[in-house]
């Protein structure tokens, strides 16, 4: 068995991703917002690397069903329909729509995992179904990769804690340390430090503190609502759609 956590995608090389199943975490806020959007009926989400690419793609698609969503420095990009808040992804806003999304960290992490066998956006809000799929993958393949979006290419407490919660839920009572990389062990240690409280690691992280300072305290609270949006988004062929989950 092999279980790897990566605290930021900057150092990922294609060989580390190729053919593996990856779970990508940007709990504050991209993967939380994606789960909210898919839970509320969005048709698809297309992550892109930049504002300019988002605008070009929207123009190319040219459909009234397309929405631009995303943030730069935590706030909605001027001219975009939506920001990066899970609370904006209401049914009235997103049902039946395709969202073209660019964010500072989360979309880059997803794009860094192209070439994987499957890529699942994960967060607290879909932890249960994500962990269930991760267990299936680990039992089937004996291999799992968890990629944190991090912050500006480096470690982020909020994502690392979420990775630890996902790994803990996937493994259950097992702790095969010899088959985990150092980052996976460290992520589990964060869970031991903070316990089951999402609030503490989210609000104490740099991202959480900045979002609260900018008036997004409710986003931080919503991102910590475990299993609030119990869907399993799947990033495949450059778009995020819903994967089937057992009923």
Order of alpha helices (4+ residues) and beta strands (2+ residues): beta-alpha-beta-alpha-beta-alpha-beta-beta-alpha-beta-alpha-beta-alpha-beta-alpha-alpha-alpha-alpha-alpha-beta-beta
